[in-house]
Amino acid sequence: MPNIALVVGASGITGSNLAHELISQGWVTYGLARRPNQDIPNIYPIAADLLNPDSLQAALADLAPTHVFFTSWMRNETEAENIRVNSTMVRNLLDVLRPKRSVQHVALVTGLKHYLGPFDAYAKDGFLPQTPVREEHPRLAIENFYYAQEDEVYAAAERDGFSWSVHRPHTVIGKAVGNMMNMGTTLAVYATLCQQTGRPFRWPGSKAQWEGLSDVTDARVLARHLIWAATTEAAHNEAFNVVNGDVFRWSWLWKQLADFFGLESVGYEGAIHPLDTEMANDGPRWQEIASRYQLIEPNLMRLASAWHTDLDLGRPIEVMTDMSKSRKLGFMVYQPTRESFFDLFEQLRADRVIPAQIDR
């Protein structure tokens, strides 16, 4: 029986990179989203609303996936609403698939907010974990939609007899347009704006993040990790951290990112300078840039998620991730973080998301 993958959230950073990797490995791959990605060769797009069981029932009527990869979420005003909406999406999907009895494995992508707290209490006093974060750390005594999503998967797995895996990446670096958590593209767009306006490429975050150790997750590494866990029996029914495998200091990396774009680098200057404020009035300027260089996306808000980048770079502690659990079970993929950013920037140029060359 062939492996048939259903990638939920196939238009996002994680889902699109996963779909590419699955297809390259010979999987029959379906991509579900409200607005499916039509740009992935050999994917079968499915349009459906995860909050509407009737929509899901109709869209999935003829599909019996063996593996489900859930990479989608929806942001809401409060964490209580995040819990209600995001757990419902997982539950609806697994309830619709249940009668088919085809699902062998469900992989759920969450993230380091499992350890750092949800948006309402992100990296605040009282919720700061010991780092590096490890999978055995207990849940925080606070509401968190990641926990609710996990619980839906656990309950359905016990009921229906499939295996599961949970994947907790750090900040994911990869290409996506319209993604709500997209540091790599946000920094590329910020650098482009700095090129156009003569602004320095100024560090927006905290002293702790500037000086401390950090790591990130290349979307290509995450894709391979998801497939590895889904097809490795020893990795079934486990939660895993997943990062590139190196650590760095932003005080080391920031100048290299600036140099890539030919910019002056400015480090931590004693205060946080949020990108959300720095880029607040740049929408019209980005439209001008997009028109001048014939870029594919003139809407700055569909490229830059400054609010999320500010959350990550403004944290009051250094944050890095222990990968020992995956390594012990045989996952040895490694990706230099500097190359993750440079590869992304080159891809954004090639795809005309940012200019290939700036007129001086």
Buried (B, 14 or more C-beta within 10 A) or exposed (E): EEBBBBBBBBBBBBBBBBBBBBBEBEBBBBBBBBEBBEEBEEBBBBEBBBBEBEBBBEBBEEBBBBBBBBBBBBBBEEBEEBBEBBBBBBBBBBBBBBEEEBBBBBBBBBBBBBBBBBBBBBBEEEBBBEBBBBBEBEEBEBBBBBBBBBBBBBEBBEEBEBBBBBBBBBBBBBBBBBBEBBBBBBBBBBBBBBBBEEBEBBBBBBBBBBEBBBBBBBBBBBBBBBBBBBBBEEBBBBBBBBBBBBBBBBBEBBBEBBEBBEBEBBBBEEEBBBBBEBBEEBEEBBBEBBEEBEBEBBEBEBBBBBBBBBBBBBBBBBBBBBBEBBEEBEBEBEBBBBEBBBBBBEBBBEBBBBBEEBEE
